[in-house]
């Protein structure tokens, strides 16, 4: 985690949010900072990040970043919620969202399967912080966290349309 990312994470924490993802993009003359936030303490089945929250955080981050000499004045800050297919980034995310459907993509085939597996997240393996347990087609798989390139929740769009 870069020092800027740590500073932003601390600022968000003071506002009652957690940093989900941080991305630098754009050019050197007009850098773009993309920040996804989540509300600390929200139940795992919902996010209560509103447009007003994003606007408030964006204004606060903008003022904070304007004071940093190494960033051009014309920096762009994009703040958003993590979305319904929230990325799982930290080990704590795998514990928090246990019981939800997830898609995990590996750097290589995962536990003798394809690079992508979708299943029910059972959480972190008891007593281990470096493995995630997922149920795929009735089989429990233990996936090392170090083997995960990216992971995210899977939203059931069809159920939403039916409901």
Phi and psi in radians as a Rosetta constraint file:
Dihedral C 1 N 2 CA 2 C 2 CIRCULARHARMONIC -1.214 0.35
Dihedral N 2 CA 2 C 2 N 3 CIRCULARHARMONIC 2.854 0.35
Dihedral C 2 N 3 CA 3 C 3 CIRCULARHARMONIC -1.121 0.35
Dihedral N 3 CA 3 C 3 N 4 CIRCULARHARMONIC -0.667 0.35
Dihedral C 3 N 4 CA 4 C 4 CIRCULARHARMONIC -1.083 0.35
Dihedral N 4 CA 4 C 4 N 5 CIRCULARHARMONIC -0.774 0.35
Dihedral C 4 N 5 CA 5 C 5 CIRCULARHARMONIC -1.076 0.35
Dihedral N 5 CA 5 C 5 N 6 CIRCULARHARMONIC -0.714 0.35
Dihedral C 5 N 6 CA 6 C 6 CIRCULARHARMONIC -1.118 0.35
Dihedral N 6 CA 6 C 6 N 7 CIRCULARHARMONIC -0.734 0.35
Dihedral C 6 N 7 CA 7 C 7 CIRCULARHARMONIC -1.114 0.35
Dihedral N 7 CA 7 C 7 N 8 CIRCULARHARMONIC -0.748 0.35
Dihedral C 7 N 8 CA 8 C 8 CIRCULARHARMONIC -1.133 0.35
Dihedral N 8 CA 8 C 8 N 9 CIRCULARHARMONIC -0.715 0.35
Dihedral C 8 N 9 CA 9 C 9 CIRCULARHARMONIC -1.045 0.35
Dihedral N 9 CA 9 C 9 N 10 CIRCULARHARMONIC -0.745 0.35
Dihedral C 9 N 10 CA 10 C 10 CIRCULARHARMONIC -1.134 0.35
Dihedral N 10 CA 10 C 10 N 11 CIRCULARHARMONIC -0.728 0.35
Dihedral C 10 N 11 CA 11 C 11 CIRCULARHARMONIC -1.100 0.35
Dihedral N 11 CA 11 C 11 N 12 CIRCULARHARMONIC -0.752 0.35
Dihedral C 11 N 12 CA 12 C 12 CIRCULARHARMONIC -1.114 0.35
Dihedral N 12 CA 12 C 12 N 13 CIRCULARHARMONIC -0.716 0.35
Dihedral C 12 N 13 CA 13 C 13 CIRCULARHARMONIC -1.031 0.35
Dihedral N 13 CA 13 C 13 N 14 CIRCULARHARMONIC -0.724 0.35
Dihedral C 13 N 14 CA 14 C 14 CIRCULARHARMONIC -1.082 0.35
Dihedral N 14 CA 14 C 14 N 15 CIRCULARHARMONIC -0.454 0.35
Dihedral C 14 N 15 CA 15 C 15 CIRCULARHARMONIC -1.609 0.35
Dihedral N 15 CA 15 C 15 N 16 CIRCULARHARMONIC -0.037 0.35
Dihedral C 15 N 16 CA 16 C 16 CIRCULARHARMONIC 1.580 0.35
Dihedral N 16 CA 16 C 16 N 17 CIRCULARHARMONIC 0.333 0.35
Dihedral C 16 N 17 CA 17 C 17 CIRCULARHARMONIC -2.135 0.35
Dihedral N 17 CA 17 C 17 N 18 CIRCULARHARMONIC 2.834 0.35
Dihedral C 17 N 18 CA 18 C 18 CIRCULARHARMONIC -2.053 0.35
Dihedral N 18 CA 18 C 18 N 19 CIRCULARHARMONIC 2.608 0.35
Dihedral C 18 N 19 CA 19 C 19 CIRCULARHARMONIC -1.418 0.35
Dihedral N 19 CA 19 C 19 N 20 CIRCULARHARMONIC 2.129 0.35
Dihedral C 19 N 20 CA 20 C 20 CIRCULARHARMONIC -1.600 0.35
Dihedral N 20 CA 20 C 20 N 21 CIRCULARHARMONIC -0.991 0.35
Dihedral C 20 N 21 CA 21 C 21 CIRCULARHARMONIC -2.411 0.35
Dihedral N 21 CA 21 C 21 N 22 CIRCULARHARMONIC 2.682 0.35
Dihedral C 21 N 22 CA 22 C 22 CIRCULARHARMONIC -2.405 0.35
Dihedral N 22 CA 22 C 22 N 23 CIRCULARHARMONIC 2.231 0.35
Dihedral C 22 N 23 CA 23 C 23 CIRCULARHARMONIC -2.404 0.35
Dihedral N 23 CA 23 C 23 N 24 CIRCULARHARMONIC 2.363 0.35
Dihedral C 23 N 24 CA 24 C 24 CIRCULARHARMONIC -1.804 0.35
Dihedral N 24 CA 24 C 24 N 25 CIRCULARHARMONIC 2.326 0.35
Dihedral C 24 N 25 CA 25 C 25 CIRCULARHARMONIC -2.547 0.35
Dihedral N 25 CA 25 C 25 N 26 CIRCULARHARMONIC -2.937 0.35
Dihedral C 25 N 26 CA 26 C 26 CIRCULARHARMONIC 1.330 0.35
Dihedral N 26 CA 26 C 26 N 27 CIRCULARHARMONIC -2.998 0.35
Dihedral C 26 N 27 CA 27 C 27 CIRCULARHARMONIC -1.749 0.35
Dihedral N 27 CA 27 C 27 N 28 CIRCULARHARMONIC 3.062 0.35
Dihedral C 27 N 28 CA 28 C 28 CIRCULARHARMONIC -1.204 0.35
Dihedral N 28 CA 28 C 28 N 29 CIRCULARHARMONIC -0.490 0.35
Dihedral C 28 N 29 CA 29 C 29 CIRCULARHARMONIC -1.429 0.35
Dihedral N 29 CA 29 C 29 N 30 CIRCULARHARMONIC -0.419 0.35
Dihedral C 29 N 30 CA 30 C 30 CIRCULARHARMONIC -2.520 0.35
Dihedral N 30 CA 30 C 30 N 31 CIRCULARHARMONIC 1.298 0.35
Dihedral C 30 N 31 CA 31 C 31 CIRCULARHARMONIC -1.201 0.35
Dihedral N 31 CA 31 C 31 N 32 CIRCULARHARMONIC 2.629 0.35
Dihedral C 31 N 32 CA 32 C 32 CIRCULARHARMONIC -2.061 0.35
Dihedral N 32 CA 32 C 32 N 33 CIRCULARHARMONIC 2.258 0.35
Dihedral C 32 N 33 CA 33 C 33 CIRCULARHARMONIC -2.008 0.35
Dihedral N 33 CA 33 C 33 N 34 CIRCULARHARMONIC 2.073 0.35
Dihedral C 33 N 34 CA 34 C 34 CIRCULARHARMONIC -1.814 0.35
Dihedral N 34 CA 34 C 34 N 35 CIRCULARHARMONIC 2.214 0.35
Dihedral C 34 N 35 CA 35 C 35 CIRCULARHARMONIC -2.251 0.35
Dihedral N 35 CA 35 C 35 N 36 CIRCULARHARMONIC 2.188 0.35
Dihedral C 35 N 36 CA 36 C 36 CIRCULARHARMONIC -1.856 0.35
Dihedral N 36 CA 36 C 36 N 37 CIRCULARHARMONIC 2.320 0.35
Dihedral C 36 N 37 CA 37 C 37 CIRCULARHARMONIC -2.135 0.35
Dihedral N 37 CA 37 C 37 N 38 CIRCULARHARMONIC 2.740 0.35
Dihedral C 37 N 38 CA 38 C 38 CIRCULARHARMONIC -2.387 0.35
Dihedral N 38 CA 38 C 38 N 39 CIRCULARHARMONIC 2.654 0.35
Dihedral C 38 N 39 CA 39 C 39 CIRCULARHARMONIC -1.394 0.35
Dihedral N 39 CA 39 C 39 N 40 CIRCULARHARMONIC 2.277 0.35
Dihedral C 39 N 40 CA 40 C 40 CIRCULARHARMONIC -1.138 0.35
Dihedral N 40 CA 40 C 40 N 41 CIRCULARHARMONIC 2.292 0.35
Dihedral C 40 N 41 CA 41 C 41 CIRCULARHARMONIC 1.529 0.35
Dihedral N 41 CA 41 C 41 N 42 CIRCULARHARMONIC 0.010 0.35
Dihedral C 41 N 42 CA 42 C 42 CIRCULARHARMONIC -1.119 0.35
Dihedral N 42 CA 42 C 42 N 43 CIRCULARHARMONIC 2.526 0.35
Dihedral C 42 N 43 CA 43 C 43 CIRCULARHARMONIC -1.061 0.35
Dihedral N 43 CA 43 C 43 N 44 CIRCULARHARMONIC 2.603 0.35
Dihedral C 43 N 44 CA 44 C 44 CIRCULARHARMONIC -1.113 0.35
Dihedral N 44 CA 44 C 44 N 45 CIRCULARHARMONIC -0.339 0.35
Dihedral C 44 N 45 CA 45 C 45 CIRCULARHARMONIC -1.562 0.35
Dihedral N 45 CA 45 C 45 N 46 CIRCULARHARMONIC 0.055 0.35
Dihedral C 45 N 46 CA 46 C 46 CIRCULARHARMONIC -2.678 0.35
Dihedral N 46 CA 46 C 46 N 47 CIRCULARHARMONIC 2.661 0.35
Dihedral C 46 N 47 CA 47 C 47 CIRCULARHARMONIC -2.106 0.35
Dihedral N 47 CA 47 C 47 N 48 CIRCULARHARMONIC 2.382 0.35
Dihedral C 47 N 48 CA 48 C 48 CIRCULARHARMONIC -1.920 0.35
Dihedral N 48 CA 48 C 48 N 49 CIRCULARHARMONIC 0.446 0.35
Dihedral C 48 N 49 CA 49 C 49 CIRCULARHARMONIC -1.324 0.35
Dihedral N 49 CA 49 C 49 N 50 CIRCULARHARMONIC 2.143 0.35
Dihedral C 49 N 50 CA 50 C 50 CIRCULARHARMONIC -1.811 0.35
Dihedral N 50 CA 50 C 50 N 51 CIRCULARHARMONIC 2.969 0.35
Dihedral C 50 N 51 CA 51 C 51 CIRCULARHARMONIC -1.084 0.35
Dihedral N 51 CA 51 C 51 N 52 CIRCULARHARMONIC -0.676 0.35
Dihedral C 51 N 52 CA 52 C 52 CIRCULARHARMONIC -1.090 0.35
Dihedral N 52 CA 52 C 52 N 53 CIRCULARHARMONIC -0.683 0.35
Dihedral C 52 N 53 CA 53 C 53 CIRCULARHARMONIC -1.055 0.35
Dihedral N 53 CA 53 C 53 N 54 CIRCULARHARMONIC -0.806 0.35
Dihedral C 53 N 54 CA 54 C 54 CIRCULARHARMONIC -1.083 0.35
Dihedral N 54 CA 54 C 54 N 55 CIRCULARHARMONIC -0.725 0.35
Dihedral C 54 N 55 CA 55 C 55 CIRCULARHARMONIC -1.142 0.35
Dihedral N 55 CA 55 C 55 N 56 CIRCULARHARMONIC -0.753 0.35
Dihedral C 55 N 56 CA 56 C 56 CIRCULARHARMONIC -1.106 0.35
Dihedral N 56 CA 56 C 56 N 57 CIRCULARHARMONIC -0.792 0.35
Dihedral C 56 N 57 CA 57 C 57 CIRCULARHARMONIC -1.143 0.35
Dihedral N 57 CA 57 C 57 N 58 CIRCULARHARMONIC -0.695 0.35
Dihedral C 57 N 58 CA 58 C 58 CIRCULARHARMONIC -1.062 0.35
Dihedral N 58 CA 58 C 58 N 59 CIRCULARHARMONIC -0.783 0.35
Dihedral C 58 N 59 CA 59 C 59 CIRCULARHARMONIC -1.102 0.35
Dihedral N 59 CA 59 C 59 N 60 CIRCULARHARMONIC -0.777 0.35
Dihedral C 59 N 60 CA 60 C 60 CIRCULARHARMONIC -1.121 0.35
Dihedral N 60 CA 60 C 60 N 61 CIRCULARHARMONIC -0.780 0.35
Dihedral C 60 N 61 CA 61 C 61 CIRCULARHARMONIC -1.135 0.35
Dihedral N 61 CA 61 C 61 N 62 CIRCULARHARMONIC -0.712 0.35
Dihedral C 61 N 62 CA 62 C 62 CIRCULARHARMONIC -1.012 0.35
Dihedral N 62 CA 62 C 62 N 63 CIRCULARHARMONIC -0.829 0.35
Dihedral C 62 N 63 CA 63 C 63 CIRCULARHARMONIC -1.098 0.35
Dihedral N 63 CA 63 C 63 N 64 CIRCULARHARMONIC -0.734 0.35
Dihedral C 63 N 64 CA 64 C 64 CIRCULARHARMONIC -1.101 0.35
Dihedral N 64 CA 64 C 64 N 65 CIRCULARHARMONIC -0.795 0.35
Dihedral C 64 N 65 CA 65 C 65 CIRCULARHARMONIC -1.233 0.35
Dihedral N 65 CA 65 C 65 N 66 CIRCULARHARMONIC -0.514 0.35
Dihedral C 65 N 66 CA 66 C 66 CIRCULARHARMONIC -1.073 0.35
Dihedral N 66 CA 66 C 66 N 67 CIRCULARHARMONIC -0.467 0.35
Dihedral C 66 N 67 CA 67 C 67 CIRCULARHARMONIC -1.425 0.35
Dihedral N 67 CA 67 C 67 N 68 CIRCULARHARMONIC -0.196 0.35
Dihedral C 67 N 68 CA 68 C 68 CIRCULARHARMONIC -1.511 0.35
Dihedral N 68 CA 68 C 68 N 69 CIRCULARHARMONIC 2.137 0.35
Dihedral C 68 N 69 CA 69 C 69 CIRCULARHARMONIC -1.175 0.35
Dihedral N 69 CA 69 C 69 N 70 CIRCULARHARMONIC -0.520 0.35
Dihedral C 69 N 70 CA 70 C 70 CIRCULARHARMONIC -1.393 0.35
Dihedral N 70 CA 70 C 70 N 71 CIRCULARHARMONIC -0.129 0.35
Dihedral C 70 N 71 CA 71 C 71 CIRCULARHARMONIC -1.830 0.35
Dihedral N 71 CA 71 C 71 N 72 CIRCULARHARMONIC 2.363 0.35
Dihedral C 71 N 72 CA 72 C 72 CIRCULARHARMONIC -1.079 0.35
Dihedral N 72 CA 72 C 72 N 73 CIRCULARHARMONIC 2.662 0.35
Dihedral C 72 N 73 CA 73 C 73 CIRCULARHARMONIC -1.052 0.35
Dihedral N 73 CA 73 C 73 N 74 CIRCULARHARMONIC -0.465 0.35
Dihedral C 73 N 74 CA 74 C 74 CIRCULARHARMONIC -1.615 0.35
Dihedral N 74 CA 74 C 74 N 75 CIRCULARHARMONIC 0.463 0.35
Dihedral C 74 N 75 CA 75 C 75 CIRCULARHARMONIC -1.116 0.35
Dihedral N 75 CA 75 C 75 N 76 CIRCULARHARMONIC 2.529 0.35
Dihedral C 75 N 76 CA 76 C 76 CIRCULARHARMONIC -1.938 0.35
Dihedral N 76 CA 76 C 76 N 77 CIRCULARHARMONIC 2.335 0.35
Dihedral C 76 N 77 CA 77 C 77 CIRCULARHARMONIC -2.051 0.35
Dihedral N 77 CA 77 C 77 N 78 CIRCULARHARMONIC 2.182 0.35
Dihedral C 77 N 78 CA 78 C 78 CIRCULARHARMONIC -1.974 0.35
Dihedral N 78 CA 78 C 78 N 79 CIRCULARHARMONIC 2.161 0.35
Dihedral C 78 N 79 CA 79 C 79 CIRCULARHARMONIC -2.078 0.35
Dihedral N 79 CA 79 C 79 N 80 CIRCULARHARMONIC 2.308 0.35
Dihedral C 79 N 80 CA 80 C 80 CIRCULARHARMONIC -2.535 0.35
Dihedral N 80 CA 80 C 80 N 81 CIRCULARHARMONIC 2.913 0.35
Dihedral C 80 N 81 CA 81 C 81 CIRCULARHARMONIC -1.315 0.35
Dihedral N 81 CA 81 C 81 N 82 CIRCULARHARMONIC 2.902 0.35
Dihedral C 81 N 82 CA 82 C 82 CIRCULARHARMONIC -1.278 0.35
Dihedral N 82 CA 82 C 82 N 83 CIRCULARHARMONIC -0.243 0.35
Dihedral C 82 N 83 CA 83 C 83 CIRCULARHARMONIC 1.444 0.35
Dihedral N 83 CA 83 C 83 N 84 CIRCULARHARMONIC 2.980 0.35
Dihedral C 83 N 84 CA 84 C 84 CIRCULARHARMONIC -1.245 0.35
Dihedral N 84 CA 84 C 84 N 85 CIRCULARHARMONIC -0.414 0.35
Dihedral C 84 N 85 CA 85 C 85 CIRCULARHARMONIC -1.872 0.35
Dihedral N 85 CA 85 C 85 N 86 CIRCULARHARMONIC 0.994 0.35
Dihedral C 85 N 86 CA 86 C 86 CIRCULARHARMONIC -0.942 0.35
Dihedral N 86 CA 86 C 86 N 87 CIRCULARHARMONIC 2.336 0.35
Dihedral C 86 N 87 CA 87 C 87 CIRCULARHARMONIC -1.221 0.35
Dihedral N 87 CA 87 C 87 N 88 CIRCULARHARMONIC 2.529 0.35
Dihedral C 87 N 88 CA 88 C 88 CIRCULARHARMONIC -1.809 0.35
Dihedral N 88 CA 88 C 88 N 89 CIRCULARHARMONIC 2.034 0.35
Dihedral C 88 N 89 CA 89 C 89 CIRCULARHARMONIC -2.003 0.35
Dihedral N 89 CA 89 C 89 N 90 CIRCULARHARMONIC -0.794 0.35
Dihedral C 89 N 90 CA 90 C 90 CIRCULARHARMONIC -1.780 0.35
Dihedral N 90 CA 90 C 90 N 91 CIRCULARHARMONIC 2.686 0.35
Dihedral C 90 N 91 CA 91 C 91 CIRCULARHARMONIC -0.907 0.35
Dihedral N 91 CA 91 C 91 N 92 CIRCULARHARMONIC -0.650 0.35
Dihedral C 91 N 92 CA 92 C 92 CIRCULARHARMONIC -1.056 0.35
Dihedral N 92 CA 92 C 92 N 93 CIRCULARHARMONIC -0.497 0.35
Dihedral C 92 N 93 CA 93 C 93 CIRCULARHARMONIC -1.095 0.35
Dihedral N 93 CA 93 C 93 N 94 CIRCULARHARMONIC -0.655 0.35
Dihedral C 93 N 94 CA 94 C 94 CIRCULARHARMONIC -1.199 0.35
Dihedral N 94 CA 94 C 94 N 95 CIRCULARHARMONIC -0.540 0.35
Dihedral C 94 N 95 CA 95 C 95 CIRCULARHARMONIC -1.327 0.35
Dihedral N 95 CA 95 C 95 N 96 CIRCULARHARMONIC -0.789 0.35
Dihedral C 95 N 96 CA 96 C 96 CIRCULARHARMONIC -1.065 0.35
Dihedral N 96 CA 96 C 96 N 97 CIRCULARHARMONIC -0.673 0.35
Dihedral C 96 N 97 CA 97 C 97 CIRCULARHARMONIC -1.792 0.35
Dihedral N 97 CA 97 C 97 N 98 CIRCULARHARMONIC 0.359 0.35
Dihedral C 97 N 98 CA 98 C 98 CIRCULARHARMONIC -0.994 0.35
Dihedral N 98 CA 98 C 98 N 99 CIRCULARHARMONIC 2.428 0.35
Dihedral C 98 N 99 CA 99 C 99 CIRCULARHARMONIC 1.692 0.35
Dihedral N 99 CA 99 C 99 N 100 CIRCULARHARMONIC -0.078 0.35
Dihedral C 99 N 100 CA 100 C 100 CIRCULARHARMONIC -1.832 0.35
Dihedral N 100 CA 100 C 100 N 101 CIRCULARHARMONIC 2.724 0.35
Dihedral C 100 N 101 CA 101 C 101 CIRCULARHARMONIC -1.291 0.35
Dihedral N 101 CA 101 C 101 N 102 CIRCULARHARMONIC 2.410 0.35
Dihedral C 101 N 102 CA 102 C 102 CIRCULARHARMONIC -2.362 0.35
Dihedral N 102 CA 102 C 102 N 103 CIRCULARHARMONIC 2.717 0.35
Dihedral C 102 N 103 CA 103 C 103 CIRCULARHARMONIC -2.043 0.35
Dihedral N 103 CA 103 C 103 N 104 CIRCULARHARMONIC 2.145 0.35
Dihedral C 103 N 104 CA 104 C 104 CIRCULARHARMONIC -2.042 0.35
Dihedral N 104 CA 104 C 104 N 105 CIRCULARHARMONIC 2.251 0.35
Dihedral C 104 N 105 CA 105 C 105 CIRCULARHARMONIC -1.979 0.35
Dihedral N 105 CA 105 C 105 N 106 CIRCULARHARMONIC 2.274 0.35
Dihedral C 105 N 106 CA 106 C 106 CIRCULARHARMONIC -1.754 0.35
Dihedral N 106 CA 106 C 106 N 107 CIRCULARHARMONIC 2.901 0.35
Dihedral C 106 N 107 CA 107 C 107 CIRCULARHARMONIC -1.243 0.35
Dihedral N 107 CA 107 C 107 N 108 CIRCULARHARMONIC -0.467 0.35
Dihedral C 107 N 108 CA 108 C 108 CIRCULARHARMONIC -2.523 0.35
Dihedral N 108 CA 108 C 108 N 109 CIRCULARHARMONIC 3.076 0.35
Dihedral C 108 N 109 CA 109 C 109 CIRCULARHARMONIC -0.924 0.35
Dihedral N 109 CA 109 C 109 N 110 CIRCULARHARMONIC 2.394 0.35
Dihedral C 109 N 110 CA 110 C 110 CIRCULARHARMONIC -1.640 0.35
Dihedral N 110 CA 110 C 110 N 111 CIRCULARHARMONIC 2.215 0.35
Dihedral C 110 N 111 CA 111 C 111 CIRCULARHARMONIC 0.621 0.35
Dihedral N 111 CA 111 C 111 N 112 CIRCULARHARMONIC 0.958 0.35
Dihedral C 111 N 112 CA 112 C 112 CIRCULARHARMONIC 1.301 0.35
Dihedral N 112 CA 112 C 112 N 113 CIRCULARHARMONIC 0.235 0.35
Dihedral C 112 N 113 CA 113 C 113 CIRCULARHARMONIC -2.030 0.35
Dihedral N 113 CA 113 C 113 N 114 CIRCULARHARMONIC -2.768 0.35
Dihedral C 113 N 114 CA 114 C 114 CIRCULARHARMONIC -1.317 0.35
Dihedral N 114 CA 114 C 114 N 115 CIRCULARHARMONIC 3.082 0.35
Dihedral C 114 N 115 CA 115 C 115 CIRCULARHARMONIC -1.241 0.35
Dihedral N 115 CA 115 C 115 N 116 CIRCULARHARMONIC -0.339 0.35
Dihedral C 115 N 116 CA 116 C 116 CIRCULARHARMONIC -2.076 0.35
Dihedral N 116 CA 116 C 116 N 117 CIRCULARHARMONIC 2.265 0.35
Dihedral C 116 N 117 CA 117 C 117 CIRCULARHARMONIC -2.281 0.35
Dihedral N 117 CA 117 C 117 N 118 CIRCULARHARMONIC 2.472 0.35
Dihedral C 117 N 118 CA 118 C 118 CIRCULARHARMONIC -2.146 0.35
Dihedral N 118 CA 118 C 118 N 119 CIRCULARHARMONIC 2.342 0.35
Dihedral C 118 N 119 CA 119 C 119 CIRCULARHARMONIC -3.030 0.35
Dihedral N 119 CA 119 C 119 N 120 CIRCULARHARMONIC -2.969 0.35
Dihedral C 119 N 120 CA 120 C 120 CIRCULARHARMONIC -1.512 0.35
Dihedral N 120 CA 120 C 120 N 121 CIRCULARHARMONIC 2.113 0.35
Dihedral C 120 N 121 CA 121 C 121 CIRCULARHARMONIC -1.291 0.35
Dihedral N 121 CA 121 C 121 N 122 CIRCULARHARMONIC 2.134 0.35
Dihedral C 121 N 122 CA 122 C 122 CIRCULARHARMONIC -1.691 0.35
Dihedral N 122 CA 122 C 122 N 123 CIRCULARHARMONIC -0.231 0.35
Dihedral C 122 N 123 CA 123 C 123 CIRCULARHARMONIC 1.978 0.35
Dihedral N 123 CA 123 C 123 N 124 CIRCULARHARMONIC -2.932 0.35
Dihedral C 123 N 124 CA 124 C 124 CIRCULARHARMONIC -1.285 0.35
Dihedral N 124 CA 124 C 124 N 125 CIRCULARHARMONIC 2.560 0.35
Dihedral C 124 N 125 CA 125 C 125 CIRCULARHARMONIC -1.171 0.35
Dihedral N 125 CA 125 C 125 N 126 CIRCULARHARMONIC 2.288 0.35
Dihedral C 125 N 126 CA 126 C 126 CIRCULARHARMONIC -0.886 0.35
Dihedral N 126 CA 126 C 126 N 127 CIRCULARHARMONIC 2.172 0.35
Dihedral C 126 N 127 CA 127 C 127 CIRCULARHARMONIC 1.445 0.35
Dihedral N 127 CA 127 C 127 N 128 CIRCULARHARMONIC -0.128 0.35
Dihedral C 127 N 128 CA 128 C 128 CIRCULARHARMONIC -2.117 0.35
Dihedral N 128 CA 128 C 128 N 129 CIRCULARHARMONIC 2.408 0.35
Dihedral C 128 N 129 CA 129 C 129 CIRCULARHARMONIC -1.793 0.35
Dihedral N 129 CA 129 C 129 N 130 CIRCULARHARMONIC -0.013 0.35
Dihedral C 129 N 130 CA 130 C 130 CIRCULARHARMONIC -1.999 0.35
Dihedral N 130 CA 130 C 130 N 131 CIRCULARHARMONIC 0.315 0.35
Dihedral C 130 N 131 CA 131 C 131 CIRCULARHARMONIC -2.514 0.35
Dihedral N 131 CA 131 C 131 N 132 CIRCULARHARMONIC 2.523 0.35
Dihedral C 131 N 132 CA 132 C 132 CIRCULARHARMONIC -2.013 0.35
Dihedral N 132 CA 132 C 132 N 133 CIRCULARHARMONIC 2.463 0.35
Dihedral C 132 N 133 CA 133 C 133 CIRCULARHARMONIC -1.886 0.35
Dihedral N 133 CA 133 C 133 N 134 CIRCULARHARMONIC 2.293 0.35
Dihedral C 133 N 134 CA 134 C 134 CIRCULARHARMONIC -2.322 0.35
Dihedral N 134 CA 134 C 134 N 135 CIRCULARHARMONIC 2.407 0.35
Dihedral C 134 N 135 CA 135 C 135 CIRCULARHARMONIC -1.702 0.35
Dihedral N 135 CA 135 C 135 N 136 CIRCULARHARMONIC 2.069 0.35
Dihedral C 135 N 136 CA 136 C 136 CIRCULARHARMONIC -2.149 0.35
Dihedral N 136 CA 136 C 136 N 137 CIRCULARHARMONIC 2.028 0.35
Dihedral C 136 N 137 CA 137 C 137 CIRCULARHARMONIC 0.902 0.35
Dihedral N 137 CA 137 C 137 N 138 CIRCULARHARMONIC 0.798 0.35
Dihedral C 137 N 138 CA 138 C 138 CIRCULARHARMONIC 1.393 0.35
Dihedral N 138 CA 138 C 138 N 139 CIRCULARHARMONIC -0.054 0.35
Dihedral C 138 N 139 CA 139 C 139 CIRCULARHARMONIC -1.892 0.35
Dihedral N 139 CA 139 C 139 N 140 CIRCULARHARMONIC 2.345 0.35
Dihedral C 139 N 140 CA 140 C 140 CIRCULARHARMONIC -1.515 0.35
Dihedral N 140 CA 140 C 140 N 141 CIRCULARHARMONIC 2.164 0.35
Dihedral C 140 N 141 CA 141 C 141 CIRCULARHARMONIC -1.998 0.35
Dihedral N 141 CA 141 C 141 N 142 CIRCULARHARMONIC 2.446 0.35
Dihedral C 141 N 142 CA 142 C 142 CIRCULARHARMONIC -1.861 0.35
Dihedral N 142 CA 142 C 142 N 143 CIRCULARHARMONIC 2.064 0.35
Dihedral C 142 N 143 CA 143 C 143 CIRCULARHARMONIC -1.953 0.35
Dihedral N 143 CA 143 C 143 N 144 CIRCULARHARMONIC 2.108 0.35
Dihedral C 143 N 144 CA 144 C 144 CIRCULARHARMONIC -1.095 0.35
Dihedral N 144 CA 144 C 144 N 145 CIRCULARHARMONIC 2.356 0.35
Dihedral C 144 N 145 CA 145 C 145 CIRCULARHARMONIC -1.002 0.35
Dihedral N 145 CA 145 C 145 N 146 CIRCULARHARMONIC -0.623 0.35
Dihedral C 145 N 146 CA 146 C 146 CIRCULARHARMONIC -1.155 0.35
Dihedral N 146 CA 146 C 146 N 147 CIRCULARHARMONIC -0.292 0.35
Dihedral C 146 N 147 CA 147 C 147 CIRCULARHARMONIC -1.570 0.35
Dihedral N 147 CA 147 C 147 N 148 CIRCULARHARMONIC -0.118 0.35
Dihedral C 147 N 148 CA 148 C 148 CIRCULARHARMONIC -1.567 0.35
Dihedral N 148 CA 148 C 148 N 149 CIRCULARHARMONIC 2.058 0.35
Dihedral C 148 N 149 CA 149 C 149 CIRCULARHARMONIC -1.350 0.35
Dihedral N 149 CA 149 C 149 N 150 CIRCULARHARMONIC -0.772 0.35
Dihedral C 149 N 150 CA 150 C 150 CIRCULARHARMONIC -2.819 0.35
Dihedral N 150 CA 150 C 150 N 151 CIRCULARHARMONIC 2.740 0.35
Dihedral C 150 N 151 CA 151 C 151 CIRCULARHARMONIC -2.598 0.35
Dihedral N 151 CA 151 C 151 N 152 CIRCULARHARMONIC 2.605 0.35
Dihedral C 151 N 152 CA 152 C 152 CIRCULARHARMONIC -2.666 0.35
Dihedral N 152 CA 152 C 152 N 153 CIRCULARHARMONIC 2.778 0.35
Dihedral C 152 N 153 CA 153 C 153 CIRCULARHARMONIC -1.187 0.35
Dihedral N 153 CA 153 C 153 N 154 CIRCULARHARMONIC 2.666 0.35
Dihedral C 153 N 154 CA 154 C 154 CIRCULARHARMONIC -1.957 0.35
Dihedral N 154 CA 154 C 154 N 155 CIRCULARHARMONIC 2.091 0.35
Dihedral C 154 N 155 CA 155 C 155 CIRCULARHARMONIC -1.558 0.35
Dihedral N 155 CA 155 C 155 N 156 CIRCULARHARMONIC 2.381 0.35
Dihedral C 155 N 156 CA 156 C 156 CIRCULARHARMONIC -1.535 0.35
Dihedral N 156 CA 156 C 156 N 157 CIRCULARHARMONIC 1.531 0.35
Dihedral C 156 N 157 CA 157 C 157 CIRCULARHARMONIC -1.122 0.35
Dihedral N 157 CA 157 C 157 N 158 CIRCULARHARMONIC -0.644 0.35
Dihedral C 157 N 158 CA 158 C 158 CIRCULARHARMONIC -1.137 0.35
Dihedral N 158 CA 158 C 158 N 159 CIRCULARHARMONIC -0.733 0.35
Dihedral C 158 N 159 CA 159 C 159 CIRCULARHARMONIC -1.104 0.35
Dihedral N 159 CA 159 C 159 N 160 CIRCULARHARMONIC -0.649 0.35
Dihedral C 159 N 160 CA 160 C 160 CIRCULARHARMONIC -1.123 0.35
Dihedral N 160 CA 160 C 160 N 161 CIRCULARHARMONIC -0.697 0.35
Dihedral C 160 N 161 CA 161 C 161 CIRCULARHARMONIC -1.210 0.35
Dihedral N 161 CA 161 C 161 N 162 CIRCULARHARMONIC -0.606 0.35
Dihedral C 161 N 162 CA 162 C 162 CIRCULARHARMONIC -1.280 0.35
Dihedral N 162 CA 162 C 162 N 163 CIRCULARHARMONIC -0.593 0.35
